[in-house]
Amino acid sequence: MPPLASAWDAVLYDGVLRKGTAMTAFVFPAPVQPSVAVAGQSARFPVRRIFCVGRNYAEHAREMGHDPSAEPPFFFTKPADALVASGEHIAYPVGTLDFHHEAELVVALGSGGSDVPAASALALIWGYAAGNDLTRRDVQSAAKAARRPWDMSKGFDRSAVVGAIRSAQAGAPSGHIRCLVDGVVKQDADLAEMIWPVAQIVSHLSRLVELRQGDLIFTGTPAGVGPIAAGQTCEVQINGLEPAVVHVT
């Protein structure tokens, strides 16, 4: 076992702290490691960072007032502790009157790297999950109009719903991606409609930051984003994956 370079490496290295490993002292208890359930296993997937792709379906780009052919992929982030497990209840978030769903395919990385060629990018993927990029749409619109960052519209508490991750050994998902609010279909598209497919997303992002084991990438949402009200249930469905369900109170 190589020497541990940091407390973070100690948490992630094989998921085990071995006998004789020096423990880092903290001034208060360290936060719990964010993680996501794995389909068919008791072991969980530890999450390091959450990246999200903006406007990766042409019709969604158009509904948001943008030309889908005009730009390469761009990215924003959510904090890892914004994760919400499928089936959880969350409070309607403060600071918004226009709380939106965004159904997305989530990619979970089992290894990382920098400047990864698209031809090699899929080898980094540990698994796939259904996700919901919850958004304060009015806060986002105001930030765009003022040419300010989107952080508080996307990276707020309890804003990243992720279903159980399915191992990539079962193959990459394909076919429909849907979002239902109280059983009514609001988003319905095909994963093949992505402007930038998964391999190109991973490759492009790896040229901007070093990707590592434990990273999640939300790969963009199709057209049909819309509001969720208190008392409603929102479910993201992707063929072959566990659903991502959230109840808003």
C-alpha positions as CSV (number, residue, x, y, z in Angstrom):
1,M,0.0,0.0,0.0
2,P,1.5,3.4,-1.0
3,P,1.8,6.1,1.7
4,L,-1.3,8.1,2.3
5,A,-0.9,11.7,1.1
6,S,-3.9,13.2,2.9
7,A,-6.9,12.5,5.1
8,W,-9.0,12.4,1.8
9,D,-6.8,9.6,0.4
10,A,-7.1,7.8,3.8
11,V,-10.9,7.8,3.4
12,L,-10.9,6.7,-0.3
13,Y,-8.0,4.2,-0.4
14,D,-9.7,0.9,-0.9
15,G,-12.4,2.2,1.5
16,V,-10.3,0.8,4.4
17,L,-7.9,2.3,7.0
18,R,-5.3,-0.4,7.7
19,K,-3.5,-1.2,10.8
20,G,-0.6,1.1,11.4
21,T,-2.0,4.0,9.3
22,A,-1.6,7.3,11.1
23,M,-4.9,9.1,11.7
24,T,-5.2,12.8,11.0
25,A,-6.4,14.9,14.0
26,F,-9.2,17.4,13.4
27,V,-10.4,20.3,15.5
28,F,-14.0,18.9,15.3
29,P,-15.4,15.6,14.0
30,A,-15.0,15.3,10.2
31,P,-18.2,15.3,8.1
32,V,-19.7,12.0,7.1
33,Q,-18.5,10.8,3.7
34,P,-21.3,11.5,1.1
35,S,-22.3,8.3,-0.7
36,V,-24.8,6.7,-3.0
37,A,-26.5,3.3,-2.9
38,V,-25.4,0.7,-5.3
39,A,-28.0,-1.6,-6.9
40,G,-27.8,-5.1,-5.5
41,Q,-25.0,-4.4,-3.0
42,S,-24.8,-3.3,0.6
43,A,-21.5,-1.4,-0.1
44,R,-22.0,2.2,-1.1
45,F,-20.3,4.4,-3.7
46,P,-18.3,7.2,-2.0
47,V,-18.7,10.6,-3.7
48,R,-15.9,13.1,-4.1
49,R,-17.3,15.8,-6.3
50,I,-20.5,16.5,-8.4
51,F,-20.1,18.0,-11.8
52,C,-23.1,18.9,-14.1
53,V,-23.3,19.6,-17.8
54,G,-25.4,22.5,-19.0
55,R,-27.7,22.4,-22.1
56,N,-26.8,19.0,-23.5
57,Y,-30.1,18.3,-25.3
58,A,-31.0,20.5,-28.2
59,E,-34.7,21.0,-27.4
60,H,-33.9,22.0,-23.8
61,A,-31.3,24.5,-25.0
62,R,-33.9,26.0,-27.2
63,E,-36.6,26.1,-24.5
64,M,-34.1,28.1,-22.4
65,G,-33.5,30.5,-25.2
66,H,-30.1,29.3,-26.5
67,D,-28.7,28.0,-29.8
68,P,-27.7,24.3,-29.2
69,S,-25.0,24.4,-31.9
70,A,-23.2,27.5,-30.7
71,E,-21.0,26.2,-27.9
72,P,-19.0,23.3,-26.5
73,P,-20.1,21.7,-23.3
74,F,-19.9,23.8,-20.1
75,F,-20.0,22.7,-16.5
76,F,-21.2,23.8,-13.1
77,T,-21.0,21.9,-9.7
78,K,-23.0,20.9,-6.7
79,P,-21.6,20.1,-3.3
80,A,-21.3,16.4,-2.5
81,D,-23.4,16.9,0.6
82,A,-26.3,18.1,-1.6
83,L,-27.0,14.4,-2.4
84,V,-30.5,13.1,-1.8
85,A,-31.2,9.3,-1.9
86,S,-34.1,8.0,-3.9
87,G,-37.3,7.9,-1.9
88,E,-36.4,10.6,0.5
89,H,-38.6,13.5,1.6
90,I,-37.2,17.0,1.3
91,A,-38.6,20.4,2.3
92,Y,-39.5,22.9,-0.5
93,P,-36.3,24.9,-0.6
94,V,-36.1,28.4,0.8
95,G,-35.3,31.3,-1.5
96,T,-37.4,30.3,-4.4
97,L,-40.9,30.4,-5.8
98,D,-40.1,28.4,-8.9
99,F,-38.5,25.0,-7.9
100,H,-37.8,22.9,-11.0
101,H,-37.0,19.2,-11.9
102,E,-34.3,18.3,-14.4
103,A,-34.1,14.6,-15.2
104,E,-30.5,13.4,-16.0
105,L,-28.3,10.4,-16.5
106,V,-25.6,10.4,-13.9
107,V,-22.2,8.9,-14.5
108,A,-20.2,7.6,-11.6
109,L,-16.4,7.4,-12.0
110,G,-14.3,4.5,-10.7
111,S,-11.0,6.0,-11.8
112,G,-9.8,9.3,-13.1
113,G,-7.2,11.3,-15.0
114,S,-6.4,14.4,-16.9
115,D,-6.6,15.0,-20.7
116,V,-8.4,11.7,-21.2
117,P,-9.1,10.9,-24.9
118,A,-12.7,10.3,-25.7
119,A,-11.8,6.9,-27.0
120,S,-10.6,6.0,-23.4
121,A,-13.1,7.9,-21.4
122,L,-15.7,5.1,-20.9
123,A,-13.1,3.0,-19.2
124,L,-13.2,5.5,-16.2
125,I,-16.9,4.8,-15.6
126,W,-17.8,2.6,-12.6
127,G,-21.5,2.9,-13.1
128,Y,-24.7,4.8,-14.1
129,A,-27.7,6.2,-12.2
130,A,-30.8,8.2,-12.7
131,G,-30.6,11.7,-11.2
132,N,-32.6,14.9,-10.7
133,D,-30.8,18.2,-10.9
134,L,-33.1,20.2,-8.7
135,T,-33.0,23.9,-9.6
136,R,-34.2,27.3,-8.2
137,R,-35.3,28.5,-11.6
138,D,-36.1,32.1,-10.6
139,V,-32.8,32.4,-8.9
140,Q,-31.0,31.1,-12.0
141,S,-32.9,33.5,-14.2
142,A,-32.1,36.5,-12.1
143,A,-28.4,35.4,-12.0
144,K,-28.3,35.1,-15.8
145,A,-29.9,38.5,-16.2
146,A,-27.4,40.1,-13.9
147,R,-24.5,38.1,-15.5
148,R,-23.7,36.6,-12.1
149,P,-22.8,33.0,-11.1
150,W,-25.5,30.3,-10.8
151,D,-24.2,28.8,-7.6
152,M,-27.3,29.4,-5.4
153,S,-29.7,28.2,-8.1
154,K,-28.0,24.9,-8.5
155,G,-25.7,24.1,-5.5
156,F,-28.1,24.6,-2.6
157,D,-28.9,22.0,0.1
158,R,-30.6,18.8,-0.9
159,S,-30.4,19.6,-4.7
160,A,-28.9,16.4,-6.2
161,V,-31.2,13.4,-6.2
162,V,-29.5,10.2,-7.3
163,G,-30.9,6.7,-7.6
164,A,-29.0,3.5,-6.9
165,I,-26.0,3.2,-9.2
166,R,-25.9,0.2,-11.5
167,S,-22.4,-1.2,-12.4
168,A,-21.1,-0.4,-15.8
169,Q,-20.4,-4.1,-16.2
170,A,-24.1,-4.4,-17.1
171,G,-23.5,-2.0,-20.0
172,A,-24.3,1.6,-20.7
173,P,-28.0,2.6,-20.5
174,S,-29.9,3.5,-23.6
175,G,-33.4,4.5,-24.6
176,H,-35.9,6.6,-22.7
177,I,-35.2,9.1,-20.0
178,R,-38.4,10.4,-18.3
179,C,-39.5,12.6,-15.5
180,L,-42.9,12.3,-13.9
181,V,-44.6,14.6,-11.4
182,D,-47.4,12.9,-9.4
183,G,-47.4,10.2,-12.2
184,V,-47.8,12.7,-15.1
185,V,-45.0,12.6,-17.6
186,K,-43.3,16.0,-17.9
187,Q,-40.0,15.1,-19.6
188,D,-39.7,12.3,-22.2
189,A,-36.7,11.9,-24.5
190,D,-34.0,9.4,-25.6
191,L,-30.5,9.4,-24.2
192,A,-29.3,9.3,-27.9
193,E,-30.5,12.9,-28.2
194,M,-27.6,14.2,-26.2
195,I,-25.6,16.8,-28.1
196,W,-22.4,15.6,-26.4
197,P,-22.3,11.8,-25.6
198,V,-20.9,10.6,-22.3
199,A,-17.4,9.8,-23.6
200,Q,-17.0,13.3,-25.0
201,I,-18.4,14.9,-21.8
202,V,-15.9,12.9,-19.6
203,S,-13.0,13.7,-22.0
204,H,-13.8,17.4,-22.2
205,L,-14.2,17.8,-18.4
206,S,-10.9,16.0,-17.9
207,R,-9.2,18.8,-19.8
208,L,-10.5,21.3,-17.3
209,V,-10.0,19.5,-14.0
210,E,-8.3,16.3,-12.9
211,L,-11.1,13.7,-12.6
212,R,-10.9,11.2,-9.7
213,Q,-12.5,8.1,-8.4
214,G,-15.8,9.0,-6.7
215,D,-16.7,11.8,-9.0
216,L,-20.3,12.1,-10.3
217,I,-21.2,13.7,-13.6
218,F,-24.8,14.8,-14.3
219,T,-25.0,14.7,-18.1
220,G,-27.7,17.2,-18.9
221,T,-31.5,17.3,-19.1
222,P,-33.9,17.1,-22.0
223,A,-36.8,19.5,-22.8
224,G,-39.8,19.8,-20.5
225,V,-38.2,21.0,-17.3
226,G,-40.8,22.5,-15.0
227,P,-42.1,23.2,-11.4
228,I,-42.5,20.8,-8.5
229,A,-44.8,22.0,-5.7
230,A,-44.9,21.1,-2.0
231,G,-46.8,17.9,-1.6
232,Q,-45.8,16.5,-5.0
233,T,-43.6,13.5,-5.9
234,C,-41.1,13.6,-8.7
235,E,-39.6,10.5,-10.3
236,V,-36.9,10.2,-12.9
237,Q,-36.9,7.0,-14.9
238,I,-34.1,5.7,-17.3
239,N,-34.3,2.3,-19.0
240,G,-32.4,-0.3,-17.1
241,L,-31.7,1.9,-14.0
242,E,-33.3,2.3,-10.6
243,P,-35.6,5.3,-10.5
244,A,-34.6,8.5,-8.6
245,V,-37.7,9.5,-6.6
246,V,-38.1,12.6,-4.3
247,H,-41.1,13.7,-2.2
248,V,-41.4,17.4,-1.7
249,T,-43.0,18.6,1.6
